[in-house]
Amino acid sequence: QVQLVESGGGLVQAGGSLRLSCAASGSIFSINRLGWYRQAPGKQRELVAAIPIGGTPNYADSVKGRFTISRDNVKNTVYLQMNSLKPEDTAVYYCNAHSSPYVYWGQGTQVTVSS
């Protein structure tokens, strides 16, 4: 089992920045990929960014150049630095961990970008 706890969401004006954090605990040795997804009202959950263990990050086209995913192996934490935020980035953001064949999710954190 892997437990994920997100923090760092909130309300920000367009053009601003936020950093999301996701602390992992439990069977973290089994994790082979960490990522962030988001779900806006009335829309499907979508991948924002992911970082495979030992691999290179990948990003949704809509956030490339604005968002950065990173990991701190000592703190067992994955971060999502979000810059130049837009109103269309408003969503609930979920941390995600792959530990084949299982997938784990955090509880979500709300990000609201005002215009």
FISEVEX-84715 format. One line per field, with one value per atom (N, C-alpha, C, O): atom name; residue number from 1; chain; x, y, z. Coordinates in pm, 1 decimal. Example, Ala and Ser with C-alpha at 12.3 -4.5 7.8 and 13.67 -1.06 7.14 Angstrom:
% FISEVEX-84715
a <- (N, CA, C, O, N, CA, C, O) $
k <- (1, 1, 1, 1, 2, 2, 2, 2) $
c <- (A, A, A, A, A, A, A, A) $
c1 <- (1319.0, 1230.0, 1320.0, 1423.6, 1285.0, 1367.0, 1290.0, 1340.9) $
c2 <- (-569.0, -450.0, -330.0, -331.9, -225.0, -106.0, 3.0, 113.8) $
c3 <- (780.0, 780.0, 780.0, 846.5, 708.0, 714.0, 787.0, 803.9) $
***
This chain:
% FISEVEX-84715
a <- (N, CA, C, O, N, CA, C, O, N, CA, C, O, N, CA, C, O, N, CA, C, O, N, CA, C, O, N, CA, C, O, N, CA, C, O, N, CA, C, O, N, CA, C, O, N, CA, C, O, N, CA, C, O, N, CA, C, O, N, CA, C, O, N, CA, C, O, N, CA, C, O, N, CA, C, O, N, CA, C, O, N, CA, C, O, N, CA, C, O, N, CA, C, O, N, CA, C, O, N, CA, C, O, N, CA, C, O, N, CA, C, O, N, CA, C, O, N, CA, C, O, N, CA, C, O, N, CA, C, O, N, CA, C, O, N, CA, C, O, N, CA, C, O, N, CA, C, O, N, CA, C, O, N, CA, C, O, N, CA, C, O, N, CA, C, O, N, CA, C, O, N, CA, C, O, N, CA, C, O, N, CA, C, O, N, CA, C, O, N, CA, C, O, N, CA, C, O, N, CA, C, O, N, CA, C, O, N, CA, C, O, N, CA, C, O, N, CA, C, O, N, CA, C, O, N, CA, C, O, N, CA, C, O, N, CA, C, O, N, CA, C, O, N, CA, C, O, N, CA, C, O, N, CA, C, O, N, CA, C, O, N, CA, C, O, N, CA, C, O, N, CA, C, O, N, CA, C, O, N, CA, C, O, N, CA, C, O, N, CA, C, O, N, CA, C, O, N, CA, C, O, N, CA, C, O, N, CA, C, O, N, CA, C, O, N, CA, C, O, N, CA, C, O, N, CA, C, O, N, CA, C, O, N, CA, C, O, N, CA, C, O, N, CA, C, O, N, CA, C, O, N, CA, C, O, N, CA, C, O, N, CA, C, O, N, CA, C, O, N, CA, C, O, N, CA, C, O, N, CA, C, O, N, CA, C, O, N, CA, C, O, N, CA, C, O, N, CA, C, O, N, CA, C, O, N, CA, C, O, N, CA, C, O, N, CA, C, O, N, CA, C, O, N, CA, C, O, N, CA, C, O, N, CA, C, O, N, CA, C, O, N, CA, C, O, N, CA, C, O, N, CA, C, O, N, CA, C, O, N, CA, C, O, N, CA, C, O, N, CA, C, O, N, CA, C, O, N, CA, C, O, N, CA, C, O, N, CA, C, O, N, CA, C, O, N, CA, C, O, N, CA, C, O, N, CA, C, O, N, CA, C, O, N, CA, C, O) $
k <- (1, 1, 1, 1, 2, 2, 2, 2, 3, 3, 3, 3, 4, 4, 4, 4, 5, 5, 5, 5, 6, 6, 6, 6, 7, 7, 7, 7, 8, 8, 8, 8, 9, 9, 9, 9, 10, 10, 10, 10, 11, 11, 11, 11, 12, 12, 12, 12, 13, 13, 13, 13, 14, 14, 14, 14, 15, 15, 15, 15, 16, 16, 16, 16, 17, 17, 17, 17, 18, 18, 18, 18, 19, 19, 19, 19, 20, 20, 20, 20, 21, 21, 21, 21, 22, 22, 22, 22, 23, 23, 23, 23, 24, 24, 24, 24, 25, 25, 25, 25, 26, 26, 26, 26, 27, 27, 27, 27, 28, 28, 28, 28, 29, 29, 29, 29, 30, 30, 30, 30, 31, 31, 31, 31, 32, 32, 32, 32, 33, 33, 33, 33, 34, 34, 34, 34, 35, 35, 35, 35, 36, 36, 36, 36, 37, 37, 37, 37, 38, 38, 38, 38, 39, 39, 39, 39, 40, 40, 40, 40, 41, 41, 41, 41, 42, 42, 42, 42, 43, 43, 43, 43, 44, 44, 44, 44, 45, 45, 45, 45, 46, 46, 46, 46, 47, 47, 47, 47, 48, 48, 48, 48, 49, 49, 49, 49, 50, 50, 50, 50, 51, 51, 51, 51, 52, 52, 52, 52, 53, 53, 53, 53, 54, 54, 54, 54, 55, 55, 55, 55, 56, 56, 56, 56, 57, 57, 57, 57, 58, 58, 58, 58, 59, 59, 59, 59, 60, 60, 60, 60, 61, 61, 61, 61, 62, 62, 62, 62, 63, 63, 63, 63, 64, 64, 64, 64, 65, 65, 65, 65, 66, 66, 66, 66, 67, 67, 67, 67, 68, 68, 68, 68, 69, 69, 69, 69, 70, 70, 70, 70, 71, 71, 71, 71, 72, 72, 72, 72, 73, 73, 73, 73, 74, 74, 74, 74, 75, 75, 75, 75, 76, 76, 76, 76, 77, 77, 77, 77, 78, 78, 78, 78, 79, 79, 79, 79, 80, 80, 80, 80, 81, 81, 81, 81, 82, 82, 82, 82, 83, 83, 83, 83, 84, 84, 84, 84, 85, 85, 85, 85, 86, 86, 86, 86, 87, 87, 87, 87, 88, 88, 88, 88, 89, 89, 89, 89, 90, 90, 90, 90, 91, 91, 91, 91, 92, 92, 92, 92, 93, 93, 93, 93, 94, 94, 94, 94, 95, 95, 95, 95, 96, 96, 96, 96, 97, 97, 97, 97, 98, 98, 98, 98, 99, 99, 99, 99, 100, 100, 100, 100, 101, 101, 101, 101, 102, 102, 102, 102, 103, 103, 103, 103, 104, 104, 104, 104, 105, 105, 105, 105, 106, 106, 106, 106, 107, 107, 107, 107, 108, 108, 108, 108, 109, 109, 109, 109, 110, 110, 110, 110, 111, 111, 111, 111, 112, 112, 112, 112, 113, 113, 113, 113, 114, 114, 114, 114, 115, 115, 115, 115) $
c <- (A, A, A, A, A, A, A, A, A, A, A, A, A, A, A, A, A, A, A, A, A, A, A, A, A, A, A, A, A, A, A, A, A, A, A, A, A, A, A, A, A, A, A, A, A, A, A, A, A, A, A, A, A, A, A, A, A, A, A, A, A, A, A, A, A, A, A, A, A, A, A, A, A, A, A, A, A, A, A, A, A, A, A, A, A, A, A, A, A, A, A, A, A, A, A, A, A, A, A, A, A, A, A, A, A, A, A, A, A, A, A, A, A, A, A, A, A, A, A, A, A, A, A, A, A, A, A, A, A, A, A, A, A, A, A, A, A, A, A, A, A, A, A, A, A, A, A, A, A, A, A, A, A, A, A, A, A, A, A, A, A, A, A, A, A, A, A, A, A, A, A, A, A, A, A, A, A, A, A, A, A, A, A, A, A, A, A, A, A, A, A, A, A, A, A, A, A, A, A, A, A, A, A, A, A, A, A, A, A, A, A, A, A, A, A, A, A, A, A, A, A, A, A, A, A, A, A, A, A, A, A, A, A, A, A, A, A, A, A, A, A, A, A, A, A, A, A, A, A, A, A, A, A, A, A, A, A, A, A, A, A, A, A, A, A, A, A, A, A, A, A, A, A, A, A, A, A, A, A, A, A, A, A, A, A, A, A, A, A, A, A, A, A, A, A, A, A, A, A, A, A, A, A, A, A, A, A, A, A, A, A, A, A, A, A, A, A, A, A, A, A, A, A, A, A, A, A, A, A, A, A, A, A, A, A, A, A, A, A, A, A, A, A, A, A, A, A, A, A, A, A, A, A, A, A, A, A, A, A, A, A, A, A, A, A, A, A, A, A, A, A, A, A, A, A, A, A, A, A, A, A, A, A, A, A, A, A, A, A, A, A, A, A, A, A, A, A, A, A, A, A, A, A, A, A, A, A, A, A, A, A, A, A, A, A, A, A, A, A, A, A, A, A, A, A, A, A, A, A, A, A, A, A, A, A, A, A, A, A, A, A, A, A, A, A, A, A, A, A, A, A, A, A, A, A, A, A, A, A, A) $
c1 <- (83.8, 0.0, 87.5, 193.2, 39.4, 105.5, 1.8, -111.2, 41.2, -45.4, 14.7, 135.7, -73.3, -31.8, -111.3, -233.9, -41.2, -107.4, -59.4, 58.8, -153.5, -120.1, -137.4, -212.1, -66.8, -84.0, -38.7, 28.4, -76.2, -24.7, -122.9, -88.7, -244.1, -340.5, -389.9, -355.5, -470.7, -525.5, -575.9, -593.7, -598.6, -649.2, -534.9, -462.8, -519.7, -413.0, -464.4, -552.3, -409.6, -446.8, -374.3, -267.4, -434.4, -370.3, -230.7, -209.6, -136.0, 2.4, 83.5, 206.1, 15.9, 83.0, 137.8, 133.0, 190.5, 254.8, 203.2, 160.8, 207.9, 179.5, 271.8, 314.2, 302.6, 376.6, 296.2, 263.2, 265.1, 196.1, 299.2, 403.7, 267.1, 352.5, 270.2, 150.3, 335.1, 269.3, 367.8, 471.0, 334.0, 418.2, 371.3, 254.0, 463.4, 431.8, 480.8, 586.3, 403.2, 443.4, 393.2, 313.2, 441.0, 402.6, 506.9, 626.9, 462.0, 551.0, 611.1, 591.7, 684.0, 735.5, 842.2, 866.4, 905.9, 1010.6, 952.4, 1024.6, 820.9, 755.9, 709.8, 664.4, 721.3, 671.8, 763.9, 885.5, 706.2, 789.0, 756.7, 827.1, 650.0, 619.4, 534.6, 444.0, 565.9, 486.1, 434.0, 500.8, 316.2, 260.8, 154.9, 112.0, 113.8, 4.5, -100.6, -68.6, -224.3, -338.5, -426.4, -410.8, -518.7, -614.7, -750.6, -762.1, -853.0, -989.1, -1065.4, -1085.8, -1107.0, -1188.1, -1335.5, -1369.2, -1423.2, -1567.0, -1618.5, -1595.9, -1687.5, -1747.4, -1650.4, -1688.2, -1525.5, -1425.1, -1364.1, -1373.8, -1301.3, -1233.3, -1100.3, -1038.5, -1058.7, -928.6, -821.3, -829.3, -720.1, -616.1, -478.1, -459.0, -382.6, -244.7, -188.3, -204.4, -122.4, -54.3, 95.5, 155.7, 154.6, 297.9, 326.6, 257.0, 429.8, 468.9, 619.3, 684.9, 673.3, 817.0, 841.0, 816.5, 889.5, 921.4, 1044.9, 1133.4, 1051.6, 1170.3, 1288.1, 1288.1, 1387.8, 1503.8, 1482.9, 1569.1, 1367.6, 1340.6, 1326.4, 1350.5, 1287.3, 1271.8, 1124.0, 1036.9, 1096.2, 957.4, 888.6, 953.2, 756.8, 679.1, 561.3, 513.4, 516.1, 415.9, 305.4, 326.9, 187.5, 80.7, 121.0, 188.1, 80.7, 117.4, 70.6, 136.8, -42.4, -100.7, -18.9, -38.6, 72.3, 148.7, 298.5, 374.3, 341.6, 484.6, 539.2, 478.8, 654.0, 715.7, 665.5, 724.0, 557.0, 501.6, 509.7, 530.1, 493.8, 492.1, 618.8, 672.5, 665.6, 781.3, 752.7, 714.4, 771.9, 757.7, 896.5, 991.5, 906.3, 1035.3, 1013.3, 903.2, 1118.9, 1110.5, 1221.1, 1331.7, 1190.7, 1289.5, 1289.3, 1198.5, 1392.2, 1394.3, 1413.5, 1371.8, 1475.9, 1497.6, 1365.2, 1336.3, 1286.6, 1159.1, 1044.6, 931.7, 1072.1, 966.1, 850.5, 733.5, 885.9, 787.5, 805.2, 917.3, 693.2, 695.4, 628.5, 529.4, 683.4, 635.9, 585.9, 627.2, 497.5, 457.3, 464.6, 379.9, 565.8, 580.2, 501.5, 526.8, 406.7, 318.6, 338.7, 310.8, 387.2, 410.1, 319.4, 263.1, 306.5, 224.2, 87.0, 40.3, 25.4, -103.3, -211.1, -212.8, -301.2, -411.6, -543.5, -546.6, -651.2, -781.2, -816.1, -881.7, -773.5, -803.6, -724.2, -747.5, -632.1, -562.2, -644.4, -606.5, -755.1, -839.9, -892.3, -952.6, -868.3, -907.5, -871.5, -805.1, -916.6, -865.0, -744.7, -754.2, -634.4, -510.5, -487.5, -496.6, -457.3, -439.2, -297.7, -245.5, -238.7, -111.2, -140.0, -242.1, -49.2, -69.7, 61.1, 168.7, 50.2, 168.7, 137.2, 34.9, 228.6, 216.6, 308.6, 427.7, 252.1, 326.2, 266.2, 183.0, 312.5, 247.9, 217.7, 304.0, 96.2, -11.1, -107.1, -216.8, -67.0, -158.0, -133.4, -23.3, -240.1, -233.4, -295.3, -403.8, -225.7, -271.3, -296.2, -230.5, -394.3, -431.1, -433.7, -467.1, -397.6, -417.4, -560.9, -642.6, -590.1, -727.8, -761.7, -878.7, -660.8, -682.7, -668.1, -696.0, -624.2, -612.9, -663.6, -629.2, -744.9, -808.1, -712.5, -648.9, -703.6, -630.2, -729.2, -793.5, -741.5, -831.8, -752.8, -685.3, -762.0, -690.5, -793.9, -877.9, -787.0, -883.0, -826.3, -705.4, -917.1, -873.9, -867.7, -833.5) $
c2 <- (-119.5, 0.0, 124.8, 130.0, 224.4, 355.5, 460.5, 458.5, 550.6, 661.7, 790.7, 812.5, 875.2, 1001.0, 1115.1, 1108.8, 1219.3, 1334.0, 1459.9, 1494.0, 1528.9, 1651.5, 1774.2, 1773.0, 1879.0, 2009.4, 2116.1, 2087.1, 2241.1, 2351.9, 2417.8, 2517.2, 2365.2, 2429.5, 2560.9, 2597.6, 2631.4, 2757.5, 2842.9, 2796.6, 2969.1, 3067.3, 3160.4, 3211.4, 3181.6, 3266.7, 3343.2, 3295.4, 3460.4, 3537.0, 3483.4, 3423.1, 3506.7, 3468.1, 3529.5, 3646.0, 3447.6, 3490.9, 3455.4, 3466.1, 3413.4, 3379.9, 3238.2, 3166.8, 3199.2, 3069.2, 2998.2, 3061.4, 2866.8, 2781.6, 2661.4, 2622.0, 2603.2, 2478.0, 2375.8, 2396.1, 2265.6, 2155.4, 2054.3, 2033.2, 1993.2, 1889.2, 1763.0, 1769.4, 1650.2, 1521.4, 1433.4, 1393.1, 1404.7, 1319.6, 1175.1, 1145.0, 1087.5, 944.7, 869.2, 899.7, 770.9, 684.2, 543.6, 520.7, 450.8, 311.3, 238.9, 254.0, 161.7, 79.2, 160.8, 129.5, 265.6, 357.7, 293.3, 338.9, 188.9, 122.1, 59.7, 33.7, 35.7, -30.2, 67.0, 24.6, 196.8, 296.7, 304.5, 315.2, 299.1, 314.3, 439.5, 472.1, 511.1, 638.1, 723.1, 673.9, 851.1, 948.9, 1053.6, 1088.0, 1103.2, 1202.1, 1288.8, 1266.7, 1388.2, 1477.4, 1474.2, 1482.4, 1462.5, 1470.7, 1585.6, 1634.2, 1627.6, 1728.3, 1699.1, 1635.5, 1748.1, 1731.1, 1860.0, 1902.9, 1920.9, 2042.0, 2001.9, 1891.8, 2089.3, 2056.5, 2018.4, 2090.3, 1906.0, 1862.0, 1801.7, 1771.1, 1784.4, 1729.5, 1602.6, 1575.5, 1526.1, 1405.1, 1439.2, 1542.0, 1349.2, 1365.4, 1350.3, 1261.8, 1438.7, 1434.7, 1439.4, 1494.8, 1379.5, 1382.7, 1522.8, 1584.2, 1572.8, 1701.4, 1678.7, 1735.1, 1596.3, 1569.1, 1440.0, 1404.2, 1370.4, 1246.3, 1232.0, 1282.0, 1162.1, 1139.5, 994.2, 954.2, 914.5, 775.8, 769.7, 854.5, 671.9, 655.5, 624.4, 523.4, 711.0, 691.6, 737.7, 716.9, 801.0, 845.9, 996.1, 1067.7, 1043.3, 1187.1, 1225.3, 1146.1, 1344.2, 1386.7, 1403.9, 1429.0, 1390.0, 1424.7, 1510.5, 1499.4, 1596.3, 1697.2, 1699.3, 1666.1, 1738.6, 1769.4, 1891.3, 1980.5, 1895.9, 2008.8, 2141.5, 2244.1, 2139.1, 2262.5, 2325.2, 2442.2, 2248.8, 2302.0, 2308.5, 2357.6, 2260.2, 2261.4, 2404.3, 2498.2, 2417.1, 2548.7, 2629.6, 2732.5, 2584.5, 2657.6, 2576.3, 2632.5, 2445.1, 2358.4, 2273.5, 2237.7, 2241.9, 2155.0, 2054.1, 2090.7, 1926.6, 1820.5, 1780.6, 1773.0, 1755.4, 1715.6, 1624.2, 1616.8, 1554.9, 1461.0, 1488.3, 1527.9, 1467.1, 1468.8, 1329.5, 1293.5, 1251.5, 1112.0, 1099.0, 999.9, 1197.8, 1192.8, 1214.2, 1147.3, 1307.5, 1338.5, 1255.6, 1266.2, 1172.7, 1092.0, 1181.2, 1150.9, 1290.0, 1390.0, 1424.7, 1434.2, 1443.6, 1490.9, 1628.2, 1652.1, 1716.2, 1854.1, 1886.7, 1825.1, 1983.3, 2040.0, 2191.5, 2253.5, 2249.3, 2394.6, 2447.7, 2410.2, 2534.4, 2586.3, 2736.5, 2810.9, 2780.4, 2922.5, 2970.2, 2890.1, 3099.9, 3161.1, 3094.6, 3055.5, 3083.1, 3013.4, 3087.6, 3210.5, 3008.6, 3060.1, 3016.0, 2916.2, 3087.1, 3043.5, 2900.5, 2829.2, 2858.3, 2721.5, 2614.9, 2495.7, 2655.0, 2560.0, 2527.4, 2440.1, 2596.5, 2571.2, 2428.1, 2384.7, 2355.7, 2214.6, 2161.1, 2227.8, 2040.1, 1964.9, 1885.2, 1812.8, 1899.3, 1832.8, 1712.0, 1720.5, 1599.2, 1473.6, 1419.7, 1417.7, 1377.4, 1306.5, 1160.1, 1104.8, 1099.2, 963.7, 885.7, 938.0, 761.2, 674.9, 540.8, 478.2, 498.5, 366.5, 270.2, 296.4, 158.6, 51.0, -77.0, -143.2, -109.0, -214.7, -339.2, -386.5, -392.3, -348.5, -247.9, -227.2, -185.5, -96.9, 49.3, 88.8, 128.6, 272.9, 336.9, 298.4, 434.2, 500.9, 647.8, 709.0, 704.1, 844.7, 914.6, 855.2, 1042.2, 1126.0, 1176.2, 1143.0, 1256.5, 1303.2, 1423.0, 1458.1, 1485.3, 1600.6, 1732.2, 1742.2, 1832.7, 1967.8, 2066.1, 2055.6, 2160.5, 2254.3, 2366.4, 2427.7, 2391.6, 2507.1, 2592.4, 2544.4, 2717.5, 2809.9, 2930.9, 2996.8, 2959.3, 3072.1, 3174.3, 3145.6, 3292.6, 3397.2, 3485.2, 3506.2, 3535.8, 3620.1, 3765.8, 3850.1) $
c3 <- (0.0, 0.0, 0.0, 62.8, -72.6, -77.1, -39.1, -87.8, 47.2, 84.4, 28.2, 33.5, -25.5, -85.9, -23.6, -15.2, 20.0, 80.1, 9.6, 13.9, -55.8, -128.7, -40.1, 57.8, -77.3, -13.0, -110.3, -209.4, -80.9, -158.3, -253.1, -317.2, -263.7, -351.1, -293.7, -181.4, -371.4, -322.9, -435.9, -548.5, -403.9, -499.4, -538.3, -452.6, -667.6, -718.1, -839.9, -911.6, -862.2, -979.7, -1102.7, -1092.9, -1217.2, -1342.5, -1351.0, -1317.1, -1397.2, -1403.6, -1281.0, -1281.7, -1176.4, -1051.9, -1051.2, -1151.3, -934.3, -918.9, -794.2, -697.4, -799.1, -684.0, -692.3, -800.9, -576.8, -574.3, -496.5, -379.6, -563.1, -498.9, -448.4, -510.0, -335.9, -279.1, -257.7, -230.4, -270.2, -245.7, -170.4, -223.9, -45.9, 36.7, 27.2, 49.0, -5.2, -18.4, 103.8, 159.3, 144.5, 256.0, 229.2, 138.5, 308.8, 289.5, 206.2, 229.1, 111.3, 28.4, -85.5, -203.0, -49.2, -150.8, -237.7, -349.4, -188.9, -267.2, -393.6, -489.8, -392.7, -506.1, -614.1, -720.3, -587.6, -682.9, -803.4, -788.0, -925.0, -1043.6, -1122.9, -1218.5, -1084.1, -1149.1, -1056.4, -989.3, -1054.2, -980.5, -1077.3, -1174.8, -1050.3, -1142.1, -1078.9, -965.6, -1155.5, -1118.5, -1227.8, -1346.4, -1187.8, -1276.1, -1227.0, -1115.0, -1312.9, -1271.1, -1332.8, -1437.6, -1263.8, -1312.8, -1289.4, -1175.8, -1399.8, -1393.4, -1393.2, -1436.7, -1345.0, -1340.6, -1477.7, -1575.1, -1486.0, -1610.8, -1710.4, -1823.5, -1669.1, -1760.7, -1703.0, -1583.4, -1790.6, -1746.6, -1679.9, -1707.8, -1590.7, -1529.3, -1637.2, -1722.4, -1632.1, -1734.0, -1669.8, -1561.5, -1740.3, -1694.3, -1712.0, -1817.4, -1608.5, -1615.8, -1636.1, -1727.4, -1550.9, -1558.8, -1485.5, -1390.5, -1530.5, -1465.2, -1471.1, -1562.6, -1370.9, -1366.7, -1328.5, -1214.7, -1425.1, -1393.0, -1304.4, -1315.4, -1218.2, -1135.7, -1226.7, -1297.1, -1225.0, -1311.3, -1454.5, -1539.8, -1481.6, -1616.7, -1625.1, -1527.9, -1741.8, -1762.3, -1752.3, -1788.3, -1704.5, -1690.0, -1824.8, -1926.5, -1823.7, -1941.3, -1896.2, -1783.4, -1987.4, -1955.5, -2059.4, -2175.9, -2015.5, -2109.7, -2189.8, -2138.0, -2315.5, -2401.3, -2341.8, -2358.0, -2273.7, -2221.7, -2108.7, -2076.0, -2049.1, -1936.1, -1963.4, -1879.7, -2078.0, -2110.4, -2105.2, -2157.1, -2041.6, -2029.5, -1911.8, -1878.3, -1847.7, -1733.1, -1603.9, -1496.3, -1614.3, -1496.4, -1494.5, -1599.3, -1374.3, -1357.6, -1247.4, -1136.3, -1279.8, -1180.8, -1132.2, -1210.1, -1002.7, -946.0, -826.6, -771.9, -786.8, -675.5, -574.7, -611.5, -448.8, -341.9, -280.6, -205.7, -313.4, -268.8, -117.8, -57.8, -57.8, 87.3, 161.0, 260.2, 111.2, 175.6, 119.8, 167.6, 18.8, -46.3, -90.4, -67.1, -153.4, -192.5, -339.1, -389.1, -407.2, -544.9, -548.1, -479.1, -627.8, -633.8, -774.8, -873.2, -781.5, -909.1, -895.1, -830.7, -955.4, -957.4, -1075.9, -1190.4, -1047.8, -1151.6, -1162.5, -1068.4, -1277.7, -1303.8, -1416.2, -1490.8, -1426.8, -1532.9, -1539.3, -1646.2, -1426.0, -1420.0, -1497.0, -1503.8, -1555.0, -1634.9, -1572.7, -1500.6, -1598.5, -1545.9, -1586.6, -1510.7, -1703.7, -1748.9, -1673.8, -1694.1, -1588.5, -1502.3, -1376.9, -1298.8, -1358.1, -1242.3, -1245.3, -1343.4, -1136.5, -1128.6, -990.5, -911.2, -964.5, -850.3, -901.0, -1000.1, -833.4, -873.0, -782.7, -660.3, -847.2, -776.2, -796.6, -908.1, -688.9, -696.0, -729.2, -688.4, -802.9, -853.5, -842.3, -871.4, -800.1, -792.7, -856.6, -828.6, -943.7, -1004.7, -932.8, -916.1, -890.4, -826.9, -883.8, -821.7, -1005.5, -1084.7, -1001.2, -927.2, -1012.6, -1101.9, -1041.1, -1093.1, -932.0, -860.2, -895.2, -933.4, -880.6, -897.8, -774.6, -731.0, -719.4, -598.3, -626.5, -710.7, -552.9, -570.3, -435.1, -332.6, -438.0, -322.3, -318.0, -404.0, -216.8, -197.6, -284.9, -299.7, -342.3, -429.4, -356.2, -236.7, -429.3, -375.0, -481.1, -598.8, -437.7, -530.2, -568.2, -482.4, -696.4, -748.5, -825.8, -919.2, -787.5, -853.9, -900.7, -821.8, -1030.0, -1088.9, -1134.2, -1219.5, -1077.0, -1111.7, -1222.6, -1232.6, -1305.2, -1418.6, -1380.2, -1463.1) $
***
